[in-house]
Amino acid sequence: MSISDKIKNLRHVGYFVDDVDAALAMFQRMFDLEDEDIRVMTAEETAGTGVFGFVNVGGTELELIQLLSDDVKAMCGNPQAGISHVAFQVEDIEAVVDAMAKKGFRLGYITRNGIFDNGRSKVAYLAPEDTDGHLIELVEPTS
């Protein structure tokens, strides 16, 4: 089975924003979204590292990321507003990561030490040094 057989879909596109509330209001107005179409992870839920807004547009989720912590901003390269990463939903993330490693694609970014299980999904980022600078996230839902 090839790696592409384990890719299920485009899971989401991450987008750095300066103000999650303003970005959510803009997307809500633009795409006629209802309040129930929007999900927010507050600063309290992320231990002060950031605020995340999630909206589904045309079957693809947009993950709006407002970084709050200077340490996290530095770890992310002090990003400007704009596209951060693309995430693919995969089946059997361990097998996909192993297959990617055999092709020379290492884990990197915030998961350089391994696959991260956040309780809802397993997550791995490929090292941007190996992907021509593009940040690619692999996600396997667990719940």
N, CA, C and O atoms as CSV, one atom per row, in Angstrom:
chain,resi,resn,atom,element,x,y,z
A,1,MET,N,N,0.849,-1.180,0.000
A,1,MET,CA,C,0.000,0.000,0.000
A,1,MET,C,C,0.894,1.242,0.000
A,1,MET,O,O,1.865,1.305,0.754
A,2,SER,N,N,0.576,2.219,-0.831
A,2,SER,CA,C,1.371,3.443,-0.910
A,2,SER,C,C,0.917,4.448,0.152
A,2,SER,O,O,-0.165,4.326,0.726
A,3,ILE,N,N,1.767,5.432,0.395
A,3,ILE,CA,C,1.411,6.474,1.359
A,3,ILE,C,C,0.124,7.168,0.940
A,3,ILE,O,O,-0.713,7.469,1.792
A,4,SER,N,N,-0.053,7.428,-0.340
A,4,SER,CA,C,-1.258,8.142,-0.783
A,4,SER,C,C,-2.525,7.357,-0.458
A,4,SER,O,O,-3.594,7.952,-0.324
A,5,ASP,N,N,-2.427,6.033,-0.327
A,5,ASP,CA,C,-3.595,5.240,0.060
A,5,ASP,C,C,-3.986,5.481,1.516
A,5,ASP,O,O,-5.130,5.241,1.901
A,6,LYS,N,N,-3.047,5.950,2.318
A,6,LYS,CA,C,-3.320,6.210,3.732
A,6,LYS,C,C,-3.790,7.648,3.986
A,6,LYS,O,O,-4.226,7.967,5.092
A,7,ILE,N,N,-3.706,8.513,2.975
A,7,ILE,CA,C,-4.203,9.886,3.101
A,7,ILE,C,C,-5.704,9.855,2.839
A,7,ILE,O,O,-6.147,9.415,1.778
A,8,LYS,N,N,-6.476,10.318,3.802
A,8,LYS,CA,C,-7.937,10.258,3.681
A,8,LYS,C,C,-8.533,11.534,3.094
A,8,LYS,O,O,-9.472,11.475,2.301
A,9,ASN,N,N,-7.989,12.684,3.482
A,9,ASN,CA,C,-8.498,13.949,2.957
A,9,ASN,C,C,-7.643,15.102,3.468
A,9,ASN,O,O,-6.763,14.925,4.310
A,10,LEU,N,N,-7.924,16.276,2.940
A,10,LEU,CA,C,-7.325,17.497,3.477
A,10,LEU,C,C,-8.086,17.798,4.755
A,10,LEU,O,O,-9.282,18.087,4.711
A,11,ARG,N,N,-7.420,17.736,5.871
A,11,ARG,CA,C,-8.079,17.890,7.176
A,11,ARG,C,C,-8.398,19.355,7.464
A,11,ARG,O,O,-9.533,19.702,7.790
A,12,HIS,N,N,-7.375,20.215,7.338
A,12,HIS,CA,C,-7.593,21.640,7.575
A,12,HIS,C,C,-6.421,22.443,7.033
A,12,HIS,O,O,-5.371,21.899,6.689
A,13,VAL,N,N,-6.629,23.748,6.967
A,13,VAL,CA,C,-5.575,24.684,6.613
A,13,VAL,C,C,-5.416,25.616,7.801
A,13,VAL,O,O,-6.374,26.253,8.237
A,14,GLY,N,N,-4.195,25.692,8.320
A,14,GLY,CA,C,-3.901,26.585,9.436
A,14,GLY,C,C,-3.564,27.965,8.916
A,14,GLY,O,O,-2.874,28.107,7.906
A,15,TYR,N,N,-4.050,28.982,9.607
A,15,TYR,CA,C,-3.889,30.354,9.147
A,15,TYR,C,C,-3.582,31.235,10.357
A,15,TYR,O,O,-4.410,31.363,11.259
A,16,PHE,N,N,-2.395,31.841,10.378
A,16,PHE,CA,C,-2.048,32.770,11.457
A,16,PHE,C,C,-2.829,34.062,11.280
A,16,PHE,O,O,-2.910,34.604,10.177
A,17,VAL,N,N,-3.403,34.552,12.372
A,17,VAL,CA,C,-4.143,35.817,12.355
A,17,VAL,C,C,-3.680,36.671,13.530
A,17,VAL,O,O,-3.150,36.156,14.515
A,18,ASP,N,N,-3.884,37.964,13.417
A,18,ASP,CA,C,-3.542,38.878,14.507
A,18,ASP,C,C,-4.635,38.933,15.565
A,18,ASP,O,O,-4.363,39.234,16.727
A,19,ASP,N,N,-5.896,38.637,15.160
A,19,ASP,CA,C,-7.037,38.742,16.065
A,19,ASP,C,C,-8.066,37.692,15.650
A,19,ASP,O,O,-8.752,37.852,14.641
A,20,VAL,N,N,-8.169,36.623,16.432
A,20,VAL,CA,C,-9.096,35.538,16.097
A,20,VAL,C,C,-10.530,36.039,16.011
A,20,VAL,O,O,-11.254,35.674,15.085
A,21,ASP,N,N,-10.946,36.857,16.947
A,21,ASP,CA,C,-12.337,37.333,16.941
A,21,ASP,C,C,-12.656,38.088,15.653
A,21,ASP,O,O,-13.704,37.870,15.045
A,22,ALA,N,N,-11.758,38.970,15.239
A,22,ALA,CA,C,-11.975,39.736,14.005
A,22,ALA,C,C,-11.976,38.808,12.791
A,22,ALA,O,O,-12.794,38.975,11.887
A,23,ALA,N,N,-11.069,37.835,12.763
A,23,ALA,CA,C,-11.012,36.904,11.630
A,23,ALA,C,C,-12.266,36.033,11.573
A,23,ALA,O,O,-12.806,35.784,10.495
A,24,LEU,N,N,-12.723,35.575,12.727
A,24,LEU,CA,C,-13.950,34.759,12.755
A,24,LEU,C,C,-15.150,35.583,12.285
A,24,LEU,O,O,-15.986,35.080,11.534
A,25,ALA,N,N,-15.243,36.838,12.718
A,25,ALA,CA,C,-16.347,37.704,12.278
A,25,ALA,C,C,-16.310,37.907,10.772
A,25,ALA,O,O,-17.353,37.902,10.118
A,26,MET,N,N,-15.114,38.085,10.217
A,26,MET,CA,C,-14.985,38.276,8.772
A,26,MET,C,C,-15.415,37.018,8.019
A,26,MET,O,O,-16.181,37.106,7.059
A,27,PHE,N,N,-14.929,35.842,8.446
A,27,PHE,CA,C,-15.320,34.600,7.772
A,27,PHE,C,C,-16.803,34.313,7.955
A,27,PHE,O,O,-17.450,33.798,7.043
A,28,GLN,N,N,-17.350,34.640,9.124
A,28,GLN,CA,C,-18.773,34.434,9.367
A,28,GLN,C,C,-19.602,35.277,8.399
A,28,GLN,O,O,-20.576,34.797,7.819
A,29,ARG,N,N,-19.209,36.529,8.234
A,29,ARG,CA,C,-19.917,37.418,7.309
A,29,ARG,C,C,-19.718,36.969,5.862
A,29,ARG,O,O,-20.666,36.952,5.078
A,30,MET,N,N,-18.494,36.607,5.513
A,30,MET,CA,C,-18.167,36.225,4.142
A,30,MET,C,C,-18.934,34.987,3.686
A,30,MET,O,O,-19.448,34.944,2.569
A,31,PHE,N,N,-19.008,33.981,4.557
A,31,PHE,CA,C,-19.575,32.692,4.153
A,31,PHE,C,C,-20.944,32.397,4.771
A,31,PHE,O,O,-21.413,31.261,4.716
A,32,ASP,N,N,-21.588,33.412,5.359
A,32,ASP,CA,C,-22.913,33.243,5.961
A,32,ASP,C,C,-22.937,32.115,6.990
A,32,ASP,O,O,-23.850,31.289,6.998
A,33,LEU,N,N,-21.937,32.090,7.847
A,33,LEU,CA,C,-21.856,31.046,8.869
A,33,LEU,C,C,-22.706,31.416,10.076
A,33,LEU,O,O,-22.847,32.590,10.418
A,34,GLU,N,N,-23.261,30.412,10.703
A,34,GLU,CA,C,-24.027,30.593,11.935
A,34,GLU,C,C,-23.067,30.469,13.125
A,34,GLU,O,O,-21.968,29.931,12.989
A,35,ASP,N,N,-23.487,30.963,14.277
A,35,ASP,CA,C,-22.639,30.874,15.470
A,35,ASP,C,C,-22.243,29.429,15.760
A,35,ASP,O,O,-21.119,29.171,16.191
A,36,GLU,N,N,-23.156,28.485,15.528
A,36,GLU,CA,C,-22.863,27.076,15.812
A,36,GLU,C,C,-21.854,26.473,14.828
A,36,GLU,O,O,-21.367,25.364,15.047
A,37,ASP,N,N,-21.538,27.195,13.744
A,37,ASP,CA,C,-20.531,26.747,12.781
A,37,ASP,C,C,-19.110,27.109,13.222
A,37,ASP,O,O,-18.136,26.749,12.561
A,38,ILE,N,N,-19.004,27.819,14.341
A,38,ILE,CA,C,-17.719,28.333,14.810
A,38,ILE,C,C,-17.366,27.680,16.144
A,38,ILE,O,O,-18.205,27.548,17.035
A,39,ARG,N,N,-16.113,27.280,16.253
A,39,ARG,CA,C,-15.604,26.707,17.506
A,39,ARG,C,C,-14.353,27.479,17.895
A,39,ARG,O,O,-13.537,27.820,17.038
A,40,VAL,N,N,-14.202,27.754,19.183
A,40,VAL,CA,C,-13.054,28.529,19.664
A,40,VAL,C,C,-12.395,27.781,20.813
A,40,VAL,O,O,-13.070,27.256,21.698
A,41,MET,N,N,-11.060,27.741,20.788
A,41,MET,CA,C,-10.269,27.297,21.943
A,41,MET,C,C,-9.681,28.553,22.553
A,41,MET,O,O,-8.895,29.250,21.911
A,42,THR,N,N,-10.052,28.843,23.780
A,42,THR,CA,C,-9.647,30.077,24.441
A,42,THR,C,C,-8.204,30.000,24.952
A,42,THR,O,O,-7.588,28.934,24.970
A,43,ALA,N,N,-7.694,31.142,25.360
A,43,ALA,CA,C,-6.357,31.202,25.951
A,43,ALA,C,C,-6.282,30.336,27.209
A,43,ALA,O,O,-5.244,29.739,27.496
A,44,GLU,N,N,-7.374,30.270,27.947
A,44,GLU,CA,C,-7.399,29.429,29.143
A,44,GLU,C,C,-7.236,27.952,28.772
A,44,GLU,O,O,-6.567,27.200,29.480
A,45,GLU,N,N,-7.847,27.546,27.668
A,45,GLU,CA,C,-7.758,26.145,27.235
A,45,GLU,C,C,-6.381,25.790,26.686
A,45,GLU,O,O,-6.011,24.616,26.668
A,46,THR,N,N,-5.623,26.779,26.241
A,46,THR,CA,C,-4.288,26.516,25.682
A,46,THR,C,C,-3.182,26.956,26.634
A,46,THR,O,O,-2.031,27.104,26.226
A,47,ALA,N,N,-3.526,27.161,27.888
A,47,ALA,CA,C,-2.563,27.595,28.911
A,47,ALA,C,C,-1.855,28.889,28.503
A,47,ALA,O,O,-0.673,29.079,28.792
A,48,GLY,N,N,-2.588,29.773,27.829
A,48,GLY,CA,C,-2.062,31.086,27.479
A,48,GLY,C,C,-1.175,31.134,26.254
A,48,GLY,O,O,-0.601,32.180,25.952
A,49,THR,N,N,-1.046,30.016,25.536
A,49,THR,CA,C,-0.160,30.022,24.368
A,49,THR,C,C,-0.803,30.648,23.142
A,49,THR,O,O,-0.117,31.205,22.285
A,50,GLY,N,N,-2.133,30.553,23.062
A,50,GLY,CA,C,-2.799,31.107,21.888
A,50,GLY,C,C,-4.298,30.970,21.981
A,50,GLY,O,O,-4.834,30.397,22.929
A,51,VAL,N,N,-4.969,31.512,20.972
A,51,VAL,CA,C,-6.411,31.372,20.804
A,51,VAL,C,C,-6.608,30.794,19.411
A,51,VAL,O,O,-5.990,31.247,18.447
A,52,PHE,N,N,-7.471,29.791,19.312
A,52,PHE,CA,C,-7.713,29.123,18.045
A,52,PHE,C,C,-9.194,29.214,17.695
A,52,PHE,O,O,-10.057,28.985,18.543
A,53,GLY,N,N,-9.476,29.544,16.456
A,53,GLY,CA,C,-10.841,29.558,15.957
A,53,GLY,C,C,-10.944,28.555,14.817
A,53,GLY,O,O,-10.025,28.429,14.008
A,54,PHE,N,N,-12.061,27.847,14.756
A,54,PHE,CA,C,-12.252,26.832,13.730
A,54,PHE,C,C,-13.569,27.081,13.005
A,54,PHE,O,O,-14.619,27.224,13.632
A,55,VAL,N,N,-13.501,27.131,11.678
A,55,VAL,CA,C,-14.698,27.246,10.853
A,55,VAL,C,C,-14.590,26.249,9.712
A,55,VAL,O,O,-13.501,25.986,9.201
A,56,ASN,N,N,-15.725,25.700,9.322
A,56,ASN,CA,C,-15.752,24.771,8.201
A,56,ASN,C,C,-16.301,25.504,6.991
A,56,ASN,O,O,-17.416,26.025,7.017
A,57,VAL,N,N,-15.505,25.537,5.931
A,57,VAL,CA,C,-15.895,26.223,4.705
A,57,VAL,C,C,-15.770,25.239,3.554
A,57,VAL,O,O,-14.669,24.797,3.226
A,58,GLY,N,N,-16.891,24.896,2.945
A,58,GLY,CA,C,-16.868,24.003,1.790
A,58,GLY,C,C,-16.301,22.632,2.084
A,58,GLY,O,O,-15.712,22.004,1.205
A,59,GLY,N,N,-16.471,22.153,3.322
A,59,GLY,CA,C,-15.981,20.832,3.671
A,59,GLY,C,C,-14.545,20.801,4.162
A,59,GLY,O,O,-14.040,19.734,4.511
A,60,THR,N,N,-13.871,21.952,4.196
A,60,THR,CA,C,-12.506,22.023,4.721
A,60,THR,C,C,-12.492,22.970,5.908
A,60,THR,O,O,-13.042,24.070,5.854
A,61,GLU,N,N,-11.860,22.528,6.969
A,61,GLU,CA,C,-11.780,23.353,8.162
A,61,GLU,C,C,-10.641,24.365,8.034
A,61,GLU,O,O,-9.548,24.034,7.573
A,62,LEU,N,N,-10.914,25.595,8.446
A,62,LEU,CA,C,-9.878,26.612,8.595
A,62,LEU,C,C,-9.571,26.694,10.082
A,62,LEU,O,O,-10.475,26.850,10.903
A,63,GLU,N,N,-8.288,26.588,10.425
A,63,GLU,CA,C,-7.836,26.716,11.799
A,63,GLU,C,C,-7.166,28.082,11.907
A,63,GLU,O,O,-6.067,28.282,11.389
A,64,LEU,N,N,-7.823,29.009,12.574
A,64,LEU,CA,C,-7.310,30.365,12.732
A,64,LEU,C,C,-6.505,30.418,14.024
A,64,LEU,O,O,-7.013,30.074,15.091
A,65,ILE,N,N,-5.258,30.847,13.927
A,65,ILE,CA,C,-4.309,30.754,15.035
A,65,ILE,C,C,-3.827,32.142,15.426
A,65,ILE,O,O,-3.189,32.834,14.632
A,66,GLN,N,N,-4.136,32.543,16.657
A,66,GLN,CA,C,-3.605,33.791,17.204
A,66,GLN,C,C,-2.650,33.399,18.331
A,66,GLN,O,O,-3.082,32.971,19.402
A,67,LEU,N,N,-1.358,33.548,18.082
A,67,LEU,CA,C,-0.356,33.205,19.087
A,67,LEU,C,C,-0.273,34.313,20.128
A,67,LEU,O,O,-0.273,35.496,19.789
A,68,LEU,N,N,-0.201,33.919,21.403
A,68,LEU,CA,C,-0.130,34.899,22.486
A,68,LEU,C,C,1.214,34.874,23.200
A,68,LEU,O,O,1.721,35.921,23.602
A,69,SER,N,N,1.788,33.706,23.359
A,69,SER,CA,C,3.029,33.535,24.100
A,69,SER,C,C,4.232,33.897,23.235
A,69,SER,O,O,4.348,33.442,22.097
A,70,ASP,N,N,5.127,34.720,23.781
A,70,ASP,CA,C,6.345,35.077,23.049
A,70,ASP,C,C,7.200,33.850,22.762
A,70,ASP,O,O,7.838,33.771,21.712
A,71,ASP,N,N,7.220,32.880,23.698
A,71,ASP,CA,C,7.986,31.653,23.484
A,71,ASP,C,C,7.431,30.861,22.306
A,71,ASP,O,O,8.197,30.369,21.478
A,72,VAL,N,N,6.117,30.733,22.223
A,72,VAL,CA,C,5.494,29.993,21.125
A,72,VAL,C,C,5.676,30.758,19.818
A,72,VAL,O,O,5.917,30.151,18.775
A,73,LYS,N,N,5.563,32.079,19.865
A,73,LYS,CA,C,5.806,32.883,18.657
A,73,LYS,C,C,7.218,32.638,18.139
A,73,LYS,O,O,7.419,32.451,16.939
A,74,ALA,N,N,8.195,32.637,19.042
A,74,ALA,CA,C,9.587,32.405,18.635
A,74,ALA,C,C,9.756,30.992,18.084
A,74,ALA,O,O,10.448,30.804,17.083
A,75,MET,N,N,9.131,29.987,18.723
A,75,MET,CA,C,9.236,28.607,18.255
A,75,MET,C,C,8.644,28.467,16.852
A,75,MET,O,O,9.105,27.646,16.059
A,76,CYS,N,N,7.628,29.267,16.549
A,76,CYS,CA,C,6.975,29.226,15.236
A,76,CYS,C,C,7.628,30.170,14.229
A,76,CYS,O,O,7.132,30.325,13.113
A,77,GLY,N,N,8.732,30.799,14.614
A,77,GLY,CA,C,9.448,31.678,13.692
A,77,GLY,C,C,8.876,33.076,13.613
A,77,GLY,O,O,9.056,33.760,12.606
A,78,ASN,N,N,8.181,33.519,14.668
A,78,ASN,CA,C,7.567,34.854,14.686
A,78,ASN,C,C,6.798,35.130,13.401
A,78,ASN,O,O,7.120,36.058,12.659
A,79,PRO,N,N,5.778,34.313,13.144
A,79,PRO,CA,C,5.086,34.381,11.852
A,79,PRO,C,C,4.244,35.629,11.659
A,79,PRO,O,O,3.711,36.200,12.610
A,80,GLN,N,N,4.140,36.031,10.414
A,80,GLN,CA,C,3.210,37.084,10.007
A,80,GLN,C,C,1.849,36.422,9.752
A,80,GLN,O,O,1.758,35.197,9.663
A,81,ALA,N,N,0.808,37.226,9.636
A,81,ALA,CA,C,-0.515,36.693,9.301
A,81,ALA,C,C,-0.452,36.038,7.932
A,81,ALA,O,O,0.183,36.556,7.013
A,82,GLY,N,N,-1.107,34.909,7.805
A,82,GLY,CA,C,-1.134,34.188,6.539
A,82,GLY,C,C,-1.161,32.694,6.769
A,82,GLY,O,O,-1.219,32.233,7.909
A,83,ILE,N,N,-1.119,31.942,5.693
A,83,ILE,CA,C,-1.203,30.487,5.793
A,83,ILE,C,C,-0.011,29.947,6.569
A,83,ILE,O,O,1.138,30.293,6.295
A,84,SER,N,N,-0.303,29.101,7.533
A,84,SER,CA,C,0.699,28.472,8.376
A,84,SER,C,C,1.049,27.083,7.851
A,84,SER,O,O,2.218,26.776,7.619
A,85,HIS,N,N,0.022,26.241,7.663
A,85,HIS,CA,C,0.266,24.848,7.311
A,85,HIS,C,C,-0.958,24.221,6.668
A,85,HIS,O,O,-2.066,24.752,6.749
A,86,VAL,N,N,-0.737,23.088,6.031
A,86,VAL,CA,C,-1.849,22.252,5.567
A,86,VAL,C,C,-1.766,20.945,6.340
A,86,VAL,O,O,-0.679,20.442,6.623
A,87,ALA,N,N,-2.919,20.410,6.672
A,87,ALA,CA,C,-2.982,19.172,7.448
A,87,ALA,C,C,-3.766,18.130,6.675
A,87,ALA,O,O,-4.849,18.394,6.152
A,88,PHE,N,N,-3.192,16.943,6.618
A,88,PHE,CA,C,-3.841,15.816,5.956
A,88,PHE,C,C,-4.268,14.802,7.007
A,88,PHE,O,O,-3.495,14.455,7.900
A,89,GLN,N,N,-5.507,14.331,6.893
A,89,GLN,CA,C,-5.970,13.261,7.762
A,89,GLN,C,C,-5.443,11.951,7.202
A,89,GLN,O,O,-5.568,11.674,6.010
A,90,VAL,N,N,-4.849,11.148,8.082
A,90,VAL,CA,C,-4.254,9.886,7.649
A,90,VAL,C,C,-4.812,8.727,8.448
A,90,VAL,O,O,-5.386,8.896,9.524
A,91,GLU,N,N,-4.627,7.568,7.895
A,91,GLU,CA,C,-4.932,6.319,8.571
A,91,GLU,C,C,-3.592,5.729,9.002
A,91,GLU,O,O,-2.685,5.611,8.179
A,92,ASP,N,N,-3.448,5.358,10.269
A,92,ASP,CA,C,-2.231,4.740,10.801
A,92,ASP,C,C,-1.035,5.693,10.710
A,92,ASP,O,O,-0.116,5.490,9.918
A,93,ILE,N,N,-1.074,6.726,11.535
A,93,ILE,CA,C,-0.056,7.774,11.478
A,93,ILE,C,C,1.352,7.224,11.697
A,93,ILE,O,O,2.306,7.709,11.090
A,94,GLU,N,N,1.489,6.216,12.559
A,94,GLU,CA,C,2.822,5.648,12.799
A,94,GLU,C,C,3.397,5.065,11.506
A,94,GLU,O,O,4.571,5.276,11.203
A,95,ALA,N,N,2.579,4.334,10.744
A,95,ALA,CA,C,3.040,3.749,9.480
A,95,ALA,C,C,3.379,4.838,8.469
A,95,ALA,O,O,4.355,4.712,7.729
A,96,VAL,N,N,2.587,5.900,8.431
A,96,VAL,CA,C,2.846,6.994,7.494
A,96,VAL,C,C,4.152,7.696,7.865
A,96,VAL,O,O,4.968,7.983,6.990
A,97,VAL,N,N,4.355,7.974,9.156
A,97,VAL,CA,C,5.584,8.634,9.599
A,97,VAL,C,C,6.799,7.749,9.292
A,97,VAL,O,O,7.827,8.253,8.840
A,98,ASP,N,N,6.691,6.444,9.529
A,98,ASP,CA,C,7.795,5.523,9.214
A,98,ASP,C,C,8.099,5.528,7.720
A,98,ASP,O,O,9.262,5.578,7.320
A,99,ALA,N,N,7.059,5.475,6.899
A,99,ALA,CA,C,7.255,5.476,5.445
A,99,ALA,C,C,7.867,6.798,4.983
A,99,ALA,O,O,8.722,6.810,4.097
A,100,MET,N,N,7.433,7.909,5.578
A,100,MET,CA,C,7.996,9.211,5.237
A,100,MET,C,C,9.478,9.267,5.627
A,100,MET,O,O,10.295,9.805,4.881
A,101,ALA,N,N,9.822,8.716,6.789
A,101,ALA,CA,C,11.218,8.720,7.251
A,101,ALA,C,C,12.116,7.957,6.273
A,101,ALA,O,O,13.247,8.368,6.015
A,102,LYS,N,N,11.612,6.852,5.736
A,102,LYS,CA,C,12.388,6.078,4.759
A,102,LYS,C,C,12.641,6.864,3.486
A,102,LYS,O,O,13.574,6.561,2.743
A,103,LYS,N,N,11.821,7.867,3.229
A,103,LYS,CA,C,11.982,8.717,2.050
A,103,LYS,C,C,12.779,9.983,2.377
A,103,LYS,O,O,13.001,10.826,1.508
A,104,GLY,N,N,13.210,10.107,3.646
A,104,GLY,CA,C,14.019,11.259,4.034
A,104,GLY,C,C,13.240,12.420,4.623
A,104,GLY,O,O,13.793,13.508,4.784
A,105,PHE,N,N,11.970,12.218,4.948
A,105,PHE,CA,C,11.153,13.272,5.550
A,105,PHE,C,C,11.058,13.020,7.051
A,105,PHE,O,O,10.370,12.103,7.501
A,106,ARG,N,N,11.762,13.849,7.813
A,106,ARG,CA,C,11.815,13.704,9.262
A,106,ARG,C,C,10.675,14.471,9.927
A,106,ARG,O,O,10.051,15.346,9.326
A,107,LEU,N,N,10.422,14.115,11.188
A,107,LEU,CA,C,9.515,14.924,11.984
A,107,LEU,C,C,10.226,16.209,12.364
A,107,LEU,O,O,11.447,16.230,12.513
A,108,GLY,N,N,9.466,17.272,12.517
A,108,GLY,CA,C,10.059,18.549,12.864
A,108,GLY,C,C,9.066,19.456,13.529
A,108,GLY,O,O,8.009,19.027,13.992
A,109,TYR,N,N,9.423,20.722,13.570
A,109,TYR,CA,C,8.577,21.756,14.130
A,109,TYR,C,C,8.265,21.385,15.569
A,109,TYR,O,O,9.189,21.026,16.300
A,110,ILE,N,N,7.041,21.448,16.011
A,110,ILE,CA,C,6.730,21.182,17.419
A,110,ILE,C,C,6.612,19.695,17.738
A,110,ILE,O,O,6.426,19.342,18.903
A,111,THR,N,N,6.713,18.813,16.745
A,111,THR,CA,C,6.668,17.370,17.017
A,111,THR,C,C,7.977,16.691,16.643
A,111,THR,O,O,7.991,15.508,16.301
A,112,ARG,N,N,9.060,17.424,16.706
A,112,ARG,CA,C,10.362,16.842,16.312
A,112,ARG,C,C,10.732,15.650,17.169
A,112,ARG,O,O,11.522,14.811,16.736
A,113,ASN,N,N,10.182,15.544,18.386
A,113,ASN,CA,C,10.513,14.432,19.278
A,113,ASN,C,C,9.526,13.279,19.195
A,113,ASN,O,O,9.603,12.345,19.993
A,114,GLY,N,N,8.616,13.326,18.260
A,114,GLY,CA,C,7.679,12.215,18.097
A,114,GLY,C,C,6.260,12.663,17.838
A,114,GLY,O,O,5.958,13.856,17.811
A,115,ILE,N,N,5.411,11.702,17.652
A,115,ILE,CA,C,3.994,11.942,17.402
A,115,ILE,C,C,3.350,12.398,18.705
A,115,ILE,O,O,3.592,11.818,19.763
A,116,PHE,N,N,2.533,13.437,18.622
A,116,PHE,CA,C,1.870,14.011,19.789
A,116,PHE,C,C,0.412,13.554,19.811
A,116,PHE,O,O,-0.290,13.668,18.807
A,117,ASP,N,N,-0.039,13.041,20.944
A,117,ASP,CA,C,-1.434,12.638,21.126
A,117,ASP,C,C,-2.095,13.672,22.020
A,117,ASP,O,O,-1.775,13.778,23.204
A,118,ASN,N,N,-3.038,14.450,21.439
A,118,ASN,CA,C,-3.690,15.511,22.214
A,118,ASN,C,C,-5.006,15.062,22.841
A,118,ASN,O,O,-5.755,15.880,23.374
A,119,GLY,N,N,-5.285,13.762,22.776
A,119,GLY,CA,C,-6.513,13.234,23.354
A,119,GLY,C,C,-7.637,13.098,22.347
A,119,GLY,O,O,-8.521,12.258,22.515
A,120,ARG,N,N,-7.616,13.914,21.302
A,120,ARG,CA,C,-8.622,13.832,20.233
A,120,ARG,C,C,-8.028,13.262,18.957
A,120,ARG,O,O,-8.729,12.688,18.125
A,121,SER,N,N,-6.705,13.435,18.822
A,121,SER,CA,C,-6.036,12.956,17.614
A,121,SER,C,C,-4.540,12.840,17.869
A,121,SER,O,O,-3.993,13.432,18.800
A,122,LYS,N,N,-3.900,12.058,17.012
A,122,LYS,CA,C,-2.444,11.983,16.996
A,122,LYS,C,C,-1.974,12.925,15.899
A,122,LYS,O,O,-2.544,12.961,14.809
A,123,VAL,N,N,-0.922,13.692,16.202
A,123,VAL,CA,C,-0.467,14.747,15.307
A,123,VAL,C,C,1.046,14.635,15.098
A,123,VAL,O,O,1.797,14.349,16.030
A,124,ALA,N,N,1.473,14.867,13.857
A,124,ALA,CA,C,2.899,14.936,13.548
A,124,ALA,C,C,3.108,15.988,12.469
A,124,ALA,O,O,2.327,16.090,11.523
A,125,TYR,N,N,4.163,16.763,12.623
A,125,TYR,CA,C,4.549,17.739,11.596
A,125,TYR,C,C,5.821,17.247,10.936
A,125,TYR,O,O,6.718,16.737,11.607
A,126,LEU,N,N,5.901,17.399,9.624
A,126,LEU,CA,C,7.126,17.080,8.911
A,126,LEU,C,C,8.068,18.279,8.996
A,126,LEU,O,O,7.623,19.427,9.004
A,127,ALA,N,N,9.355,18.007,9.058
A,127,ALA,CA,C,10.356,19.069,9.175
A,127,ALA,C,C,10.326,19.948,7.929
A,127,ALA,O,O,10.503,19.442,6.821
A,128,PRO,N,N,10.106,21.248,8.084
A,128,PRO,CA,C,10.084,22.140,6.922
A,128,PRO,C,C,11.388,22.112,6.120
A,128,PRO,O,O,11.390,22.403,4.923
A,129,GLU,N,N,12.493,21.761,6.782
A,129,GLU,CA,C,13.772,21.672,6.064
A,129,GLU,C,C,13.732,20.575,4.996
A,129,GLU,O,O,14.489,20.618,4.026
A,130,ASP,N,N,12.852,19.602,5.180
A,130,ASP,CA,C,12.744,18.475,4.245
A,130,ASP,C,C,11.629,18.661,3.221
A,130,ASP,O,O,11.518,17.878,2.278
A,131,THR,N,N,10.799,19.697,3.400
A,131,THR,CA,C,9.619,19.883,2.540
A,131,THR,C,C,9.660,21.228,1.812
A,131,THR,O,O,8.622,21.843,1.565
A,132,ASP,N,N,10.848,21.668,1.478
A,132,ASP,CA,C,11.028,22.948,0.782
A,132,ASP,C,C,10.406,24.117,1.540
A,132,ASP,O,O,9.916,25.071,0.937
A,133,GLY,N,N,10.432,24.031,2.876
A,133,GLY,CA,C,9.944,25.118,3.707
A,133,GLY,C,C,8.457,25.085,4.009
A,133,GLY,O,O,7.960,25.938,4.744
A,134,HIS,N,N,7.740,24.121,3.459
A,134,HIS,CA,C,6.298,24.021,3.698
A,134,HIS,C,C,6.045,23.256,4.991
A,134,HIS,O,O,6.715,22.262,5.271
A,135,LEU,N,N,5.091,23.716,5.768
A,135,LEU,CA,C,4.737,23.028,7.008
A,135,LEU,C,C,3.560,22.111,6.701
A,135,LEU,O,O,2.484,22.563,6.310
A,136,ILE,N,N,3.786,20.826,6.885
A,136,ILE,CA,C,2.766,19.810,6.597
A,136,ILE,C,C,2.497,19.029,7.875
A,136,ILE,O,O,3.412,18.500,8.506
A,137,GLU,N,N,1.228,18.971,8.238
A,137,GLU,CA,C,0.796,18.270,9.440
A,137,GLU,C,C,0.066,17.005,9.027
A,137,GLU,O,O,-0.691,17.001,8.056
A,138,LEU,N,N,0.296,15.938,9.768
A,138,LEU,CA,C,-0.429,14.685,9.601
A,138,LEU,C,C,-1.284,14.496,10.841
A,138,LEU,O,O,-0.813,14.692,11.961
A,139,VAL,N,N,-2.555,14.112,10.643
A,139,VAL,CA,C,-3.489,13.983,11.766
A,139,VAL,C,C,-4.230,12.661,11.642
A,139,VAL,O,O,-4.765,12.331,10.583
A,140,GLU,N,N,-4.256,11.901,12.745
A,140,GLU,CA,C,-5.085,10.698,12.819
A,140,GLU,C,C,-6.064,10.881,13.980
A,140,GLU,O,O,-5.653,10.856,15.140
A,141,PRO,N,N,-7.347,11.062,13.684
A,141,PRO,CA,C,-8.329,11.200,14.769
A,141,PRO,C,C,-8.360,9.940,15.627
A,141,PRO,O,O,-8.271,8.822,15.120
A,142,THR,N,N,-8.490,10.147,16.943
A,142,THR,CA,C,-8.567,9.015,17.859
A,142,THR,C,C,-9.916,8.943,18.556
A,142,THR,O,O,-10.226,7.953,19.219
A,143,SER,N,N,-10.712,9.984,18.407
A,143,SER,CA,C,-12.040,9.965,19.048
A,143,SER,C,C,-13.104,10.408,18.083
A,143,SER,O,O,-14.281,10.456,18.442
